[in-house]
Amino acid sequence: MSLHLNQERSDVSLADLAKFYPELWQEVMGSIKLAVEKKQMSELATMSQRAGATISRWSGAGDSPIAQTQHAKRELLKAQMTALAIEQFVAAFTNLDHRPSLRDQVLLKWGITRHLQSGRLLSLTSFQKGWSRLTDKGAAASGVQSAGFWSIPTRELCLGLKEYIKDREVLEVGAGRGLFVSALREVGVRVTGIDDCSWSMAKNVIAGAKSFMKVESAETALKTINPSVVLSVYPPPGNQFERTIFATKSVDLYLAVVSSHQFASGNWQDYKAQDARNSPFSCVMNESLNKMLRPIESDQRLLIFRRNK
């Protein structure tokens, strides 16, 4: 079986990997199961970050002799299995496979989702009014996420973000369907979104964002645009591009909307590094903005990283 593995995705399913490499799969599952049984969810975040770093290291080695060794191939396979398995666990944990009732599906489709796809910005009051009509709000939150909307920006949240952004231009990295690009532009923020489209949903950009989105890697955009403000909404767990954001000298402000569960999104190893002495950034929290994040059931937070002067 010929395998093609890269930093973000694989064209081989987890089931295929488990079938062809059962002993390695048992080792990976043993580690994940141990962390889950001990309720050490932060360990899943660490495992995901290590897997991402391993994939990046060996994939970047190309056709070099060391990358062709059995050790390298084993480590790459193990890391890919780990990343995919944790991704599936996150989906199960957040009820992404838990479908809303037929009634709630109709309400979501003709209410909130229709507004989001059209690019129309909802006020917090309007969102709450529509959301209150849903029976199973946890399943509804999962339904919205499965439609490609991991966090729903309200007018109040966007205006709050604008207070930090001021009149500066913003680069949204991993902008997906462009929901935040469209929403922030509606309140007067100059924002451009980029996505490498490794996530299939990113190819289905909403109406209000199409003119302000382009397919590009984070590394390339950060190097060519030199943004002072960067936004990322639900960056993948253990991703490598956030390290590049922190290392980009032009960036003065980084806004990250993430899950409160550290294994579900974000590069928490690099977040924690910003608390160290002499680190380039400091993280601050704005509780009033956190309270505006919707849906509440998604259990998310806003991290605000400001460059130390």
Buried (B, 14 or more C-beta within 10 A) or exposed (E): EEBEBEBBBBEBEBEEBBEEBEEBBEEBBEBBEEBBEEEBBEBBBBBBBBBBBBBBBBBEBEEEEEBEEEEBBEBBBBBBBBBBBBBBBBBEBBBBEBBBBEEBBEBBBEBBBEBBBEBBBBEBEBBEEBBEEBEBBBBBBBBBBBBBBBBBBBBBBBBBBBEBBEEBEBBBBBBBBBBBBBBBBBBEBEBBBBBBBEBEBBEEBBEBBEEBBEEBBBBEBBEEBEBBBBBBBBBBBBBBBBBBBBEBEBBBBBBBBBBEBBBBBBBBBBBEBBEEEEBBBEBEEBEEBBEBBBBEBBEBBBBBBBBEE
